[in-house]
Amino acid sequence: MSYEDYVYFILAEEDKSSEPSLEYWFKCVDLDGNGILTANEMQYFYEEQLHRMECMTQEPVLFEDILCQMIDMICPQNDGFLTLKDFKGCKLAGHVFNILFNLNKFMAFESRDPFLIRQEREEPTLTDWDRFARREYIRLSMEEDAEDASNGSADVWDDSLDSSF
């Protein structure tokens, strides 16, 4: 995997609501490349999530129940399959791909943290990528501050710099 491919993947993983991301994940699930997602294709990927749930000793959710939930989220034109057009017209489309590929995000969506819901309402213009970048920036800043403190550099201040301000 090249660096460019890695960056494209991270962007697609962290913001599944963007159009390029929807196209990326749709192609991943569309195993036969016919432009539609069937229940069998989605179940193929969900089986891995079931296995992960069992490994984490969580109560597994049956695929039939998840399929109903995904259909309700997307509201497709045809109940027998999903198209890329169905995904692009839906605000919750990214969550369908989290159900199939990212157990942590799936579980977070299922538990719906009230803090995150409030944060999304307060800043509706931010994308999932913007929120991810902000969280990572804060996390890295805190790590850097902790590292500086453990090296003693946080306590060192050159008094000669103070007079120039």
DSSP file with accessible surface (Angstrom, degrees, kcal/mol):
  #  RESIDUE AA STRUCTURE BP1 BP2  ACC     N-H-->O    O-->H-N    N-H-->O    O-->H-N    TCO  KAPPA ALPHA  PHI   PSI    X-CA   Y-CA   Z-CA
    1    1 A M              0   0  168      0, 0.0     2,-0.1     0, 0.0     0, 0.0   0.000 360.0 360.0 360.0 127.1    0.0    0.0    0.0
    2    2 A S     >  -     0   0   58      1,-0.1     4,-2.4     4,-0.0     5,-0.2  -0.324 360.0-107.0 -79.8 168.1    1.5    3.3   -1.0
    3    3 A Y  H  > S+     0   0  187      1,-0.2     4,-2.7     2,-0.2     5,-0.2   0.913 122.1  53.3 -61.5 -41.0    1.3    6.4    1.2
    4    4 A E  H  > S+     0   0  155      1,-0.2     4,-2.4     2,-0.2    -1,-0.2   0.915 109.4  48.1 -61.6 -42.4   -1.3    7.9   -1.2
    5    5 A D  H  > S+     0   0   86      2,-0.2     4,-2.5     1,-0.2    -1,-0.2   0.889 111.0  51.8 -63.7 -40.4   -3.5    4.8   -0.8
    6    6 A Y  H  X S+     0   0  120     -4,-2.4     4,-2.8     2,-0.2    -2,-0.2   0.933 110.1  47.7 -62.5 -46.2   -3.1    4.9    2.9
    7    7 A V  H  X S+     0   0   53     -4,-2.7     4,-2.6     2,-0.2     5,-0.2   0.927 111.8  50.5 -62.5 -42.8   -4.2    8.5    3.1
    8    8 A Y  H  X S+     0   0  103     -4,-2.4     4,-2.3    -5,-0.2    -1,-0.2   0.924 111.6  48.8 -61.2 -41.2   -7.2    7.7    0.8
    9    9 A F  H  X S+     0   0   60     -4,-2.5     4,-2.8     2,-0.2    -2,-0.2   0.931 110.7  49.2 -64.6 -46.4   -8.1    4.8    3.1
   10   10 A I  H  X S+     0   0   36     -4,-2.8     4,-2.7     2,-0.2     5,-0.3   0.918 111.9  49.1 -61.8 -42.4   -7.9    6.9    6.3
   11   11 A L  H  X S+     0   0   70     -4,-2.6     4,-1.6     1,-0.2    -1,-0.2   0.924 114.0  46.2 -61.5 -42.0  -10.0    9.6    4.8
   12   12 A A  H  < S+     0   0    3     -4,-2.3    -2,-0.2    -5,-0.2    -1,-0.2   0.872 114.6  48.1 -68.6 -35.0  -12.6    7.0    3.7
   13   13 A E  H  < S+     0   0   19     -4,-2.8     3,-0.4     1,-0.2    -2,-0.2   0.907 115.7  41.5 -72.6 -41.3  -12.5    5.3    7.1
   14   14 A E  H  < S+     0   0   32     -4,-2.7     2,-0.3     1,-0.3    -1,-0.2   0.717 123.4  34.6 -85.1 -21.3  -12.9    8.4    9.2
   15   15 A D    ><  +     0   0   12     -4,-1.6     3,-1.2    -5,-0.3    -1,-0.3  -0.665  60.8 165.2-132.9  80.0  -15.5   10.2    7.1
   16   16 A K  T 3   +     0   0    3     -3,-0.4    81,-0.1    -2,-0.3    -1,-0.1   0.461  69.8  70.3 -76.2   2.4  -17.8    7.6    5.6
   17   17 A S  T 3  S+     0   0   57     76,-0.1    -1,-0.2    77,-0.1    76,-0.1   0.629  75.1  98.3 -94.0 -12.9  -20.4   10.3    4.8
   18   18 A S  S <> S-     0   0   39     -3,-1.2     4,-2.6     1,-0.1     5,-0.2  -0.391  82.7-118.3 -74.8 154.5  -18.3   12.0    2.0
   19   19 A E  H  > S+     0   0  109      1,-0.2     4,-2.3     2,-0.2     5,-0.2   0.923 113.1  49.1 -62.0 -45.5  -19.1   11.1   -1.6
   20   20 A P  H  > S+     0   0   67      0, 0.0     4,-2.3     0, 0.0    -1,-0.2   0.905 112.6  50.1 -61.6 -35.1  -15.6    9.6   -2.4
   21   21 A S  H  > S+     0   0    2     -6,-0.2     4,-2.7     2,-0.2     5,-0.3   0.921 108.6  50.8 -67.8 -43.9  -15.9    7.5    0.8
   22   22 A L  H  X S+     0   0    7     -4,-2.6     4,-2.3     1,-0.2    -1,-0.2   0.918 111.9  48.3 -59.5 -41.6  -19.3    6.2    0.0
   23   23 A E  H  X S+     0   0   55     -4,-2.3     4,-2.2    -5,-0.2    -2,-0.2   0.909 111.6  50.7 -64.7 -41.6  -18.0    5.2   -3.5
   24   24 A Y  H  X S+     0   0   59     -4,-2.3     4,-1.6    -5,-0.2    -2,-0.2   0.955 115.2  40.3 -60.5 -52.8  -15.0    3.5   -1.9
   25   25 A W  H  X S+     0   0   11     -4,-2.7     4,-2.0     1,-0.2     5,-0.2   0.858 111.8  56.9 -69.9 -33.8  -17.0    1.4    0.6
   26   26 A F  H  X S+     0   0   11     -4,-2.3     4,-2.5    -5,-0.3    -1,-0.2   0.939 107.4  48.7 -60.9 -45.2  -19.7    0.6   -1.8
   27   27 A K  H  < S+     0   0  156     -4,-2.2    -1,-0.2     1,-0.2    -2,-0.2   0.853 108.5  55.2 -62.5 -34.9  -17.1   -0.9   -4.2
   28   28 A C  H  < S+     0   0   42     -4,-1.6    -1,-0.2     1,-0.2    -2,-0.2   0.903 114.1  38.7 -63.8 -41.9  -15.7   -2.9   -1.3
   29   29 A V  H  < S+     0   0    0     -4,-2.0     2,-2.4     1,-0.2    -2,-0.2   0.822  95.1  84.9 -81.2 -28.9  -19.1   -4.5   -0.5
   30   30 A D    ><  +     0   0   16     -4,-2.5     3,-1.1    -5,-0.2    -1,-0.2  -0.434  58.2 174.1 -75.7  79.1  -20.2   -4.9   -4.1
   31   31 A L  T 3  S+     0   0   95     -2,-2.4    -1,-0.2     1,-0.3     6,-0.1   0.823  75.0  41.4 -61.5 -35.9  -18.4   -8.2   -4.5
   32   32 A D  T 3  S-     0   0  100      4,-0.2    -1,-0.3    -3,-0.2    -2,-0.1   0.487 103.1-129.0 -94.5  -1.2  -19.7   -9.0   -8.0
   33   33 A G    <   +     0   0   59     -3,-1.1    -2,-0.1    -6,-0.2    -3,-0.1   0.717  66.4 131.3  66.6  25.4  -19.3   -5.5   -9.3
   34   34 A N  S    S-     0   0   83      2,-0.3    -1,-0.1     1,-0.0     3,-0.1   0.405  77.5-109.8 -92.2   2.9  -22.9   -5.2  -10.6
   35   35 A G  S    S+     0   0   37      1,-0.2    49,-0.6    -5,-0.1     2,-0.3   0.548  88.5  89.6  85.3   4.9  -23.6   -1.8   -9.0
   36   36 A I  E     -A   83   0A  43     47,-0.1     2,-0.5    48,-0.1    -2,-0.3  -0.976  66.1-137.8-133.0 148.8  -26.1   -3.2   -6.4
   37   37 A L  E     -A   82   0A   0     45,-3.1    45,-2.2    -2,-0.3     2,-0.2  -0.934  22.4-165.5-105.4 125.4  -25.6   -4.5   -2.9
   38   38 A T     >  -     0   0   40     -2,-0.5     4,-2.1    43,-0.2     5,-0.2  -0.605  36.0-106.3-102.1 167.2  -27.6   -7.5   -1.9
   39   39 A A  H  > S+     0   0   34     41,-0.4     4,-2.8     1,-0.2     5,-0.2   0.886 120.3  56.5 -59.1 -37.8  -28.3   -9.0    1.5
   40   40 A N  H  > S+     0   0  124      2,-0.2     4,-1.9     1,-0.2    -1,-0.2   0.903 106.5  48.6 -63.4 -40.5  -25.8  -11.8    0.7
   41   41 A E  H  > S+     0   0   11      2,-0.2     4,-1.1     1,-0.2    -1,-0.2   0.926 114.6  45.0 -65.8 -42.3  -23.0   -9.4    0.0
   42   42 A M  H  X S+     0   0    3     -4,-2.1     4,-2.2     1,-0.2     3,-0.3   0.896 110.6  54.0 -69.1 -37.7  -23.7   -7.4    3.2
   43   43 A Q  H  X S+     0   0   57     -4,-2.8     4,-2.1     1,-0.2    -1,-0.2   0.876  99.3  63.3 -64.4 -35.2  -24.0  -10.6    5.2
   44   44 A Y  H  < S+     0   0  155     -4,-1.9     4,-0.5     1,-0.2    -1,-0.2   0.915 111.4  36.7 -54.2 -44.1  -20.6  -11.7    4.0
   45   45 A F  H >X S+     0   0   37     -4,-1.1     4,-0.9    -3,-0.3     3,-0.7   0.842 111.9  58.7 -79.8 -33.0  -19.0   -8.7    5.7
   46   46 A Y  H 3X S+     0   0    0     -4,-2.2     4,-2.4     1,-0.2    -2,-0.2   0.818  91.2  71.0 -68.1 -27.2  -21.3   -8.8    8.8
   47   47 A E  H 3X S+     0   0   89     -4,-2.1     4,-2.0     1,-0.2    -1,-0.2   0.877  96.3  52.4 -55.9 -38.0  -20.2  -12.3    9.6
   48   48 A E  H <> S+     0   0   96     -3,-0.7     4,-2.3    -4,-0.5    -1,-0.2   0.896 107.2  51.9 -66.3 -37.5  -16.8  -10.9   10.6
   49   49 A Q  H  X S+     0   0    0     -4,-0.9     4,-2.5     2,-0.2    -2,-0.2   0.901 107.1  53.0 -65.3 -40.0  -18.5   -8.4   12.9
   50   50 A L  H  X S+     0   0   25     -4,-2.4     4,-2.3     1,-0.2    -1,-0.2   0.924 108.7  49.9 -58.7 -43.7  -20.5  -11.3   14.5
   51   51 A H  H  X S+     0   0  100     -4,-2.0     4,-2.3     1,-0.2    -2,-0.2   0.916 110.4  49.8 -61.8 -43.0  -17.2  -13.1   15.2
   52   52 A R  H  X S+     0   0   96     -4,-2.3     4,-1.7     2,-0.2    -1,-0.2   0.895 109.0  52.6 -63.1 -40.6  -15.7  -10.0   16.7
   53   53 A M  H  <>S+     0   0    1     -4,-2.5     5,-3.0     1,-0.2    -1,-0.2   0.920 109.9  48.4 -61.2 -44.2  -18.8   -9.5   19.0
   54   54 A E  H ><5S+     0   0  112     -4,-2.3     3,-1.5     1,-0.2    -2,-0.2   0.905 109.6  52.3 -63.4 -41.0  -18.4  -13.1   20.2
   55   55 A C  H 3<5S+     0   0   88     -4,-2.3    -1,-0.2     1,-0.3    -2,-0.2   0.822 110.6  48.2 -63.6 -31.0  -14.7  -12.6   20.9
   56   56 A M  T 3<5S-     0   0   86     -4,-1.7    -1,-0.3    -5,-0.2    -2,-0.2   0.276 115.5-119.0 -90.9   9.1  -15.5   -9.5   22.9
   57   57 A T  T < 5 +     0   0  133     -3,-1.5     2,-0.3     1,-0.2    -3,-0.2   0.836  65.7 144.1  52.3  39.6  -18.2  -11.5   24.8
   58   58 A Q      < -     0   0   60     -5,-3.0    -1,-0.2    -6,-0.2    -2,-0.1  -0.780  62.7 -97.0-100.9 152.1  -20.9   -9.1   23.5
   59   59 A E        -     0   0  172     -2,-0.3     2,-0.1    -3,-0.1    -5,-0.1  -0.526  45.2-125.7 -68.7 119.9  -24.4  -10.3   22.7
   60   60 A P        -     0   0   54      0, 0.0     2,-0.5     0, 0.0    -1,-0.1  -0.395  13.6-136.3 -69.7 146.3  -24.4  -10.8   18.9
   61   61 A V        -     0   0   50     -2,-0.1    -8,-0.1     2,-0.0     5,-0.0  -0.899  26.3-115.0-102.7 126.7  -27.1   -9.1   16.9
   62   62 A L     >  -     0   0  107     -2,-0.5     4,-2.0     1,-0.1     3,-0.5  -0.281  16.8-125.8 -62.4 144.3  -28.6  -11.3   14.2
   63   63 A F  H  > S+     0   0   10      1,-0.2     4,-3.5     2,-0.2     5,-0.2   0.871 108.5  60.9 -59.4 -38.2  -28.0  -10.2   10.6
   64   64 A E  H  > S+     0   0  113      1,-0.2     4,-1.8     2,-0.2    -1,-0.2   0.897 107.1  45.6 -58.1 -39.9  -31.8  -10.2    9.9
   65   65 A D  H  > S+     0   0   97     -3,-0.5     4,-2.0     2,-0.2    -1,-0.2   0.902 114.1  48.1 -68.6 -41.4  -32.2   -7.5   12.5
   66   66 A I  H  X S+     0   0    0     -4,-2.0     4,-2.9     2,-0.2    -2,-0.2   0.900 108.1  55.1 -65.8 -40.2  -29.3   -5.5   11.2
   67   67 A L  H  X S+     0   0   41     -4,-3.5     4,-2.7     1,-0.2     5,-0.2   0.930 107.7  49.3 -60.2 -44.0  -30.5   -5.8    7.7
   68   68 A C  H  X S+     0   0   78     -4,-1.8     4,-2.5    -5,-0.2    -1,-0.2   0.918 111.6  49.7 -59.9 -41.8  -33.8   -4.3    8.7
   69   69 A Q  H  X S+     0   0   46     -4,-2.0     4,-2.0     2,-0.2    -2,-0.2   0.921 111.5  48.1 -64.3 -42.9  -32.0   -1.5   10.5
   70   70 A M  H  X S+     0   0    0     -4,-2.9     4,-2.3     2,-0.2     5,-0.3   0.911 111.4  50.0 -65.6 -41.5  -29.8   -0.8    7.4
   71   71 A I  H  X S+     0   0   32     -4,-2.7     4,-2.8     1,-0.2    -1,-0.2   0.923 110.8  50.1 -62.4 -42.2  -32.8   -0.8    5.1
   72   72 A D  H  < S+     0   0  121     -4,-2.5    -1,-0.2    -5,-0.2    -2,-0.2   0.860 111.3  49.5 -63.9 -36.2  -34.5    1.7    7.4
   73   73 A M  H  < S+     0   0   19     -4,-2.0    19,-0.4    -5,-0.2    -2,-0.2   0.913 119.6  34.9 -67.8 -42.9  -31.5    3.9    7.5
   74   74 A I  H  < S-     0   0    7     -4,-2.3    -2,-0.2    -5,-0.1    -3,-0.2   0.809  83.7-155.1 -85.7 -31.8  -31.0    4.0    3.7
   75   75 A C     <  -     0   0   97     -4,-2.8    -3,-0.1    -5,-0.3    -4,-0.1   0.979  24.8-156.6  50.7  62.7  -34.7    4.0    2.6
   76   76 A P        -     0   0   13      0, 0.0     3,-0.1     0, 0.0    -1,-0.1  -0.211  25.1-122.3 -69.7 160.6  -33.8    2.5   -0.8
   77   77 A Q  S    S+     0   0  149      1,-0.2     2,-0.4     2,-0.0     5,-0.1   0.818 106.1  36.3 -68.6 -29.5  -35.9    2.8   -3.9
   78   78 A N  S >  S-     0   0   75      3,-0.4     3,-1.2     1,-0.1    -1,-0.2  -0.989  72.0-151.7-127.2 123.6  -36.1   -1.0   -4.1
   79   79 A D  T 3  S+     0   0  126     -2,-0.4    -1,-0.1     1,-0.2     3,-0.1   0.666  91.1  68.2 -69.2 -12.7  -36.2   -3.1   -0.9
   80   80 A G  T 3  S-     0   0   55      1,-0.1   -41,-0.4   -42,-0.1     2,-0.3   0.703 114.1  -1.2 -80.7 -19.1  -34.5   -6.0   -2.6
   81   81 A F    <   -     0   0   64     -3,-1.2    -3,-0.4   -43,-0.1     2,-0.4  -0.978  65.8-118.4-162.3 167.6  -31.1   -4.3   -3.0
   82   82 A L  E     -A   37   0A   0    -45,-2.2   -45,-3.1    -2,-0.3     2,-0.3  -0.929  22.8-161.0-116.7 142.6  -29.2   -1.0   -2.4
   83   83 A T  E  >  -A   36   0A  31     -2,-0.4     4,-1.7   -47,-0.2     3,-0.2  -0.768  34.1-111.0-116.0 165.2  -27.6    1.2   -5.0
   84   84 A L  H  > S+     0   0   43    -49,-0.6     4,-2.7    -2,-0.3     5,-0.2   0.885 120.2  58.3 -61.3 -35.7  -24.9    3.8   -4.7
   85   85 A K  H  > S+     0   0  144      1,-0.2     4,-1.3     2,-0.2    -1,-0.2   0.899 102.8  53.3 -60.8 -39.5  -27.6    6.4   -5.5
   86   86 A D  H  4 S+     0   0   13      1,-0.2    -1,-0.2     2,-0.2    -2,-0.2   0.917 111.3  46.3 -60.7 -42.9  -29.5    5.2   -2.5
   87   87 A F  H >< S+     0   0    0     -4,-1.7     3,-1.7     1,-0.2     6,-0.3   0.908 108.8  53.5 -67.2 -43.4  -26.4    5.8   -0.3
   88   88 A K  H 3< S+     0   0   81     -4,-2.7    -1,-0.2     1,-0.3    -2,-0.2   0.769 107.2  53.2 -66.2 -22.3  -25.6    9.2   -1.7
   89   89 A G  T 3< S+     0   0   73     -4,-1.3     2,-0.4    -5,-0.2    -1,-0.3   0.299  97.8  82.6 -93.8  11.8  -29.2   10.4   -0.9
   90   90 A C    X   -     0   0   25     -3,-1.7     3,-0.9     1,-0.1     4,-0.2  -0.957  61.1-155.1-126.2 132.9  -29.0    9.3    2.7
   91   91 A K  T 3  S+     0   0  202     -2,-0.4     3,-0.3     1,-0.2    -1,-0.1   0.771  98.7  49.2 -72.2 -25.7  -27.5   11.2    5.7
   92   92 A L  T >> S+     0   0   70    -19,-0.4     3,-1.1     1,-0.2     4,-0.8   0.308  75.8 110.0 -97.3  11.0  -27.0    7.9    7.7
   93   93 A A  H X> S+     0   0    1     -3,-0.9     4,-1.2    -6,-0.3     3,-0.9   0.860  71.0  59.7 -58.2 -39.1  -25.2    6.0    4.8
   94   94 A G  H 3> S+     0   0    6     -3,-0.3     4,-1.7     1,-0.3    -1,-0.3   0.843  97.5  60.6 -60.4 -31.3  -21.8    6.0    6.5
   95   95 A H  H <> S+     0   0   46     -3,-1.1     4,-2.2     1,-0.2    -1,-0.3   0.833  96.6  60.2 -67.5 -30.1  -23.3    4.2    9.5
   96   96 A V  H <X S+     0   0    0     -3,-0.9     4,-1.6    -4,-0.8    -1,-0.2   0.938 106.6  46.3 -62.1 -43.0  -24.2    1.2    7.3
   97   97 A F  H  X S+     0   0    0     -4,-1.2     4,-2.1     1,-0.2     5,-0.4   0.846 108.9  55.2 -71.3 -29.5  -20.6    0.8    6.3
   98   98 A N  H  X S+     0   0   15     -4,-1.7     4,-2.0     2,-0.2     8,-0.4   0.896 104.6  54.6 -65.7 -37.9  -19.6    1.1   10.0
   99   99 A I  H  < S+     0   0    1     -4,-2.2    -2,-0.2     1,-0.2    -1,-0.2   0.915 115.8  38.5 -58.8 -40.0  -22.0   -1.8   10.8
  100  100 A L  H  < S+     0   0    4     -4,-1.6    -2,-0.2    -5,-0.1    -1,-0.2   0.758 134.2  15.6 -84.5 -25.5  -20.2   -3.9    8.2
  101  101 A F  H  < S+     0   0   47     -4,-2.1     2,-0.5     1,-0.2    -3,-0.2   0.671 116.5  50.2-125.3 -25.4  -16.6   -2.9    8.8
  102  102 A N     X  -     0   0   29     -4,-2.0     4,-2.4    -5,-0.4    -1,-0.2  -0.830  48.9-177.1-130.4  97.1  -15.9   -1.0   12.1
  103  103 A L  H  > S+     0   0    9     -2,-0.5     4,-3.0     1,-0.2     5,-0.2   0.876  84.6  55.3 -61.9 -39.3  -17.3   -2.7   15.2
  104  104 A N  H  > S+     0   0  117      1,-0.2     4,-2.2     2,-0.2    -1,-0.2   0.931 112.3  42.1 -62.0 -44.5  -16.1    0.2   17.5
  105  105 A K  H  > S+     0   0   48      2,-0.2     4,-2.3     1,-0.2    -1,-0.2   0.864 113.5  53.9 -70.8 -34.5  -18.0    2.8   15.5
  106  106 A F  H  X S+     0   0    2     -4,-2.4     4,-2.4    -8,-0.4    -2,-0.2   0.952 111.0  45.0 -61.7 -47.4  -21.0    0.5   15.1
  107  107 A M  H  X S+     0   0   61     -4,-3.0     4,-2.2     1,-0.2    -2,-0.2   0.890 111.7  52.8 -66.2 -37.5  -21.2    0.0   18.9
  108  108 A A  H  X>S+     0   0   47     -4,-2.2     4,-1.5    -5,-0.2     5,-0.5   0.907 110.3  48.1 -63.8 -39.9  -20.7    3.8   19.5
  109  109 A F  H  <5S+     0   0   27     -4,-2.3    -2,-0.2     1,-0.2    -1,-0.2   0.906 110.6  51.7 -66.8 -40.0  -23.6    4.5   17.1
  110  110 A E  H  <5S+     0   0   77     -4,-2.4    -2,-0.2     1,-0.2    -1,-0.2   0.876 114.8  41.5 -64.0 -37.6  -25.7    1.9   18.8
  111  111 A S  H  <5S-     0   0   89     -4,-2.2    -1,-0.2    -5,-0.2    -2,-0.2   0.677  95.3-154.9 -84.9 -17.9  -25.1    3.5   22.3
  112  112 A R  T  <5 -     0   0  118     -4,-1.5    -3,-0.1    -5,-0.2    -4,-0.1   0.908  11.8-134.4  42.2  77.7  -25.4    7.0   20.9
  113  113 A D     >< -     0   0   71     -5,-0.5     4,-2.0     1,-0.2     3,-0.3  -0.368   5.1-143.0 -58.6 119.8  -23.3    9.0   23.3
  114  114 A P  H  > S+     0   0   98      0, 0.0     4,-2.4     0, 0.0     5,-0.2   0.844  99.0  58.5 -58.7 -32.2  -25.4   12.1   24.2
  115  115 A F  H  > S+     0   0  107      1,-0.2     4,-2.4     2,-0.2     5,-0.1   0.931 107.6  45.6 -63.3 -44.0  -22.2   14.3   24.3
  116  116 A L  H  > S+     0   0   62     -3,-0.3     4,-2.4     2,-0.2    -1,-0.2   0.889 111.2  52.4 -67.9 -37.7  -21.4   13.4   20.7
  117  117 A I  H  X S+     0   0   52     -4,-2.0     4,-1.9     2,-0.2    -2,-0.2   0.939 111.5  46.7 -62.6 -44.2  -24.9   14.0   19.6
  118  118 A R  H  X S+     0   0  129     -4,-2.4     4,-2.3     1,-0.2    -2,-0.2   0.922 111.0  52.5 -63.6 -41.5  -24.9   17.5   21.2
  119  119 A Q  H  X S+     0   0   39     -4,-2.4     4,-1.6     1,-0.2    -1,-0.2   0.908 108.9  49.7 -62.3 -40.8  -21.5   18.2   19.7
  120  120 A E  H  < S+     0   0   88     -4,-2.4    -1,-0.2     1,-0.2    -2,-0.2   0.876 111.6  48.7 -66.6 -36.2  -22.8   17.3   16.2
  121  121 A R  H  < S+     0   0  195     -4,-1.9    -1,-0.2     1,-0.2    -2,-0.2   0.855 109.5  52.3 -71.0 -35.7  -25.8   19.6   16.6
  122  122 A E  H  < S+     0   0  125     -4,-2.3    -1,-0.2     1,-0.3    -2,-0.2   0.819 123.6  27.4 -70.7 -31.4  -23.7   22.5   17.9
  123  123 A E    ><  +     0   0   60     -4,-1.6     3,-1.4    -5,-0.2    -1,-0.3  -0.577  68.2 161.0-130.0  71.6  -21.4   22.3   14.8
  124  124 A P  T 3  S+     0   0   98      0, 0.0    -1,-0.1     0, 0.0    -2,-0.1   0.701  70.9  65.1 -68.6 -16.8  -23.4   20.8   12.0
  125  125 A T  T 3  S+     0   0  127     -3,-0.1     2,-0.2     2,-0.1    -5,-0.1   0.693  81.5  95.6 -79.9 -16.5  -21.0   22.1    9.3
  126  126 A L    <   -     0   0   34     -3,-1.4     2,-0.1    -6,-0.2    -3,-0.1  -0.540  68.3-142.6 -75.4 136.7  -18.1   19.9   10.6
  127  127 A T     >  -     0   0   54     -2,-0.2     4,-2.2     1,-0.1     5,-0.2  -0.424  30.0-102.1 -86.2 170.9  -17.7   16.6    8.8
  128  128 A D  H  > S+     0   0   54      1,-0.2     4,-2.4     2,-0.2     5,-0.2   0.870 126.0  55.0 -60.2 -34.7  -16.7   13.4   10.5
  129  129 A W  H  > S+     0   0   79      2,-0.2     4,-3.0     1,-0.2     5,-0.2   0.928 105.7  51.0 -64.8 -43.3  -13.2   14.0    9.2
  130  130 A D  H  > S+     0   0   64      1,-0.2     4,-2.3     2,-0.2    -2,-0.2   0.920 111.9  47.2 -59.7 -43.6  -13.1   17.4   10.8
  131  131 A R  H  X S+     0   0   22     -4,-2.2     4,-2.5     2,-0.2    -1,-0.2   0.901 112.4  49.6 -65.0 -41.8  -14.1   15.9   14.1
  132  132 A F  H  X S+     0   0   35     -4,-2.4     4,-2.7     2,-0.2     5,-0.2   0.943 111.1  49.2 -61.1 -47.5  -11.6   13.1   13.8
  133  133 A A  H  X S+     0   0   41     -4,-3.0     4,-2.4     1,-0.2    -2,-0.2   0.909 111.4  49.8 -61.0 -40.2   -8.8   15.6   13.0
  134  134 A R  H  X S+     0   0  100     -4,-2.3     4,-2.4    -5,-0.2    -1,-0.2   0.936 111.9  47.4 -64.4 -45.6   -9.8   17.8   16.0
  135  135 A R  H  X S+     0   0  117     -4,-2.5     4,-2.7     1,-0.2    -2,-0.2   0.927 113.9  47.5 -61.2 -44.0   -9.8   14.8   18.3
  136  136 A E  H  X S+     0   0   55     -4,-2.7     4,-3.0     2,-0.2     5,-0.2   0.891 110.2  52.3 -67.0 -38.7   -6.4   13.6   17.0
  137  137 A Y  H  X S+     0   0  166     -4,-2.4     4,-2.5    -5,-0.2    -1,-0.2   0.941 112.2  45.7 -61.5 -45.5   -4.9   17.1   17.3
  138  138 A I  H  X S+     0   0   86     -4,-2.4     4,-2.4     2,-0.2    -2,-0.2   0.933 113.7  49.5 -63.5 -44.2   -6.0   17.3   20.9
  139  139 A R  H  X S+     0   0  104     -4,-2.7     4,-2.3     1,-0.2    -2,-0.2   0.944 113.1  45.7 -61.3 -46.1   -4.7   13.8   21.7
  140  140 A L  H  X S+     0   0   90     -4,-3.0     4,-2.5     1,-0.2    -1,-0.2   0.882 111.5  52.7 -66.5 -37.1   -1.3   14.5   20.1
  141  141 A S  H  X S+     0   0   33     -4,-2.5     4,-2.6    -5,-0.2    -1,-0.2   0.917 110.0  48.2 -62.7 -42.2   -1.1   17.9   21.9
  142  142 A M  H  X S+     0   0  126     -4,-2.4     4,-2.4     2,-0.2    -2,-0.2   0.902 111.6  49.9 -66.4 -39.6   -1.7   16.2   25.2
  143  143 A E  H  X S+     0   0   98     -4,-2.3     4,-2.5     2,-0.2    -2,-0.2   0.918 111.8  48.5 -63.0 -41.9    0.8   13.5   24.5
  144  144 A E  H  X S+     0   0  122     -4,-2.5     4,-2.8     2,-0.2    -2,-0.2   0.910 111.3  49.7 -65.6 -42.1    3.4   16.1   23.6
  145  145 A D  H  X S+     0   0   97     -4,-2.6     4,-2.4     2,-0.2    -1,-0.2   0.909 112.0  48.3 -62.1 -42.0    2.7   18.1   26.7
  146  146 A A  H  X S+     0   0   63     -4,-2.4     4,-2.2     2,-0.2    -2,-0.2   0.902 112.1  49.3 -66.0 -38.9    3.0   15.0   28.8
  147  147 A E  H  X S+     0   0  118     -4,-2.5     4,-1.7     2,-0.2     6,-0.2   0.919 110.9  49.7 -66.1 -42.5    6.3   14.1   27.1
  148  148 A D  H  X>S+     0   0   54     -4,-2.8     5,-1.3     1,-0.2     6,-1.2   0.911 111.2  49.8 -61.3 -42.5    7.6   17.6   27.6
  149  149 A A  H ><5S+     0   0   57     -4,-2.4     3,-0.7     1,-0.2    -1,-0.2   0.896 109.8  50.1 -65.1 -38.6    6.7   17.5   31.3
  150  150 A S  H 3<5S+     0   0   93     -4,-2.2    -1,-0.2     1,-0.2    -2,-0.2   0.810 111.0  49.7 -72.8 -24.3    8.4   14.1   31.8
  151  151 A N  H 3<5S-     0   0  113     -4,-1.7    -1,-0.2    -5,-0.2    -2,-0.2   0.532 112.2-121.1 -87.3  -7.2   11.6   15.5   30.1
  152  152 A G  T X<5S+     0   0   28     -3,-0.7     3,-0.8    -4,-0.6     4,-0.4   0.437  82.5 116.9  84.0  -2.0   11.5   18.5   32.3
  153  153 A S  T 3 < +     0   0   58     -5,-1.3     3,-0.4     1,-0.2    -4,-0.2   0.712  63.2  67.2 -74.4 -16.9   11.3   20.9   29.4
  154  154 A A  T 3  S+     0   0   61     -6,-1.2    -1,-0.2     1,-0.2    -5,-0.1   0.802 101.4  48.3 -72.7 -24.6    7.9   22.2   30.4
  155  155 A D  S <  S+     0   0  143     -3,-0.8     2,-0.5    -7,-0.3    -1,-0.2   0.574  91.7  93.4 -90.3 -11.5    9.5   23.8   33.5
  156  156 A V        +     0   0  109     -4,-0.4     2,-0.4    -3,-0.4    -4,-0.0  -0.730  47.5 167.6 -89.5 125.7   12.4   25.5   31.7
  157  157 A W        -     0   0  149     -2,-0.5     2,-0.7     4,-0.0     3,-0.1  -0.987  33.1-132.7-139.0 127.0   11.7   29.1   30.6
  158  158 A D    >>  -     0   0   89     -2,-0.4     3,-1.3     1,-0.2     4,-0.8  -0.692  11.5-155.9 -81.9 114.2   14.4   31.4   29.4
  159  159 A D  H 3> S+     0   0  123     -2,-0.7     4,-1.0     1,-0.3     3,-0.3   0.775  90.4  66.5 -63.7 -25.3   13.9   34.7   31.2
  160  160 A S  H 3> S+     0   0   72      1,-0.2     4,-0.5     2,-0.2    -1,-0.3   0.820  97.7  53.6 -66.9 -26.8   15.7   36.6   28.4
  161  161 A L  H X4 S+     0   0   85     -3,-1.3     3,-0.7     1,-0.2     4,-0.5   0.807  98.5  65.5 -73.5 -27.6   12.8   35.7   26.1
  162  162 A D  H >< S+     0   0   93     -4,-0.8     3,-1.1    -3,-0.3    -1,-0.2   0.874  95.8  55.2 -62.7 -38.8   10.3   37.2   28.6
  163  163 A S  H 3< S+     0   0  104     -4,-1.0    -1,-0.2     1,-0.2    -2,-0.2   0.756  97.9  63.4 -70.5 -22.8   11.7   40.7   28.1
  164  164 A S  T <<        0   0   85     -3,-0.7    -1,-0.2    -4,-0.5    -2,-0.2   0.650 360.0 360.0 -77.9 -11.4   11.1   40.6   24.4
  165  165 A F    <         0   0  190     -3,-1.1    -1,-0.1    -4,-0.5    -2,-0.1   0.133 360.0 360.0 -96.8 360.0    7.3   40.3   24.8
